[in-house]
Each structure stands twice: as C-alpha cells, then as structure tokens.
Amino acid sequence: MPAARLRSARAADLPALLALEARFPGDRLSPRSFRRHLASPNARLRVLAGGGRVLGYYLLLLRRGSAWARLYSIAVDPAERGRGLGRRLLADAERQARAAGRDGLRLEVRADNGAAIALYEAAGYRRLAALPGYYQDGGNGWRYARRWQGP
C-alpha cells in the first residue's frame, strides 16, 4: 500500500468518515456534525489517507479563550491497526494544537478501549479523572491530559 498521507478533511471525505464512525460503539458524529466541524475555524478535522481511502481521522477542538485543545475524536480503520497510524494521528493533533497556541491537549477515552489508553499513556498523557457512565451507551470513560514541555 502507498504511504499514508495526513491532510485536512474535505467534504468529499464525509462518506468515508461516516463509515469509519459506524465501526465504533456509541457517541458517533453525525453527518451534520462533520459538516459543521469542516467549516469551523475552531476545529481541525484531519484524515490519514492512503490507497485512495481514509485510513483514520481525528477531530481537534480549539475553544476560544482556552489554553487547552481537546481531542474530541480519533479513529483508525480496524483493518489498519498495528501500523502506527494512531501515533501519527495523535502526533499531528499535538502539532495542530501547538500551532494554535495551546498549552496542552485534553481528551476522554472509553475505559474499555485498552489500545487507545496504551497509545495515550505511551505518548505521555496522564489520567486525570474517572468518568462513570460518560458515554451515551452508559460506558465508563477516563479523562487524560498532556501539557507541553517548553515551546
């Protein structure tokens, strides 16, 4: 497969983004939400594309007046796992947050998502709080954060 390339998402990516979202439990982004984030100056919706398809994506939110960015969603096609794509997406989200002048990144993750938790902890994220019943389906979550070291 050709090398995967990071880029900003486009409206033409919407069907692939929705198909990717459908592979994960609960709390899915709707077509309307994706379209809103595509047009928002306070969001970074980026995809990792290769072989003519979307292999993964993330949605980063940049609230005005906040020193923190929020990683709202990150997903990798299950068939593509184990290739380091999640690490690439997370590193790009961090670059985008830094470029926007944020001091760090916060996120929530399902407590039963061991792969994502391992990714965040390996990247230096600290667990801050338990989130009982946080997800729409009643699933528990964890809040994580990472503050940058230096400029």
Phi, psi and omega in degrees: 000139177299158181301138177284144184236134176276138177201165174292142179291156178233163179304325180295343178278350186307312179301320179292321179296317179294322178295321178293316179301322183295344181275358185240152184287139169046171174046050181275147174286138180273164175305319179299316179297315178301314181298319179297316181290327176301325184267353187275132174287349181259017179225148172237108177252109187237147180238155171250113185243143178196147180062028178078016179214165178275122181265338181186170179203167167216158175235119180249131179250137183237089181288133178301137177083357180259141176279351184250144168263158179236124174277101186282321182205145174211135182210142175236136176307125182306330179289346183253003182295153179089006180254005180081013182291323177299318177298318179296316178297314180297316179297321178292321177299319178296318177298317179296319179295317178297316180297333178274004176082018180276150182275344182184183184229135176242156179200163172240148181218144176298136181297337180265009180260077184301323181295316180293319179300316178298319178300310183295315181294322177295333180271003176096013178280143180251139177285126182255322186203150171276145180233080182297133177060027187294323186271156184308325181273009180089359180296147179278156179224176174229145171258133179235158176208156173218123175262138181292149174260106179079185186291000000 
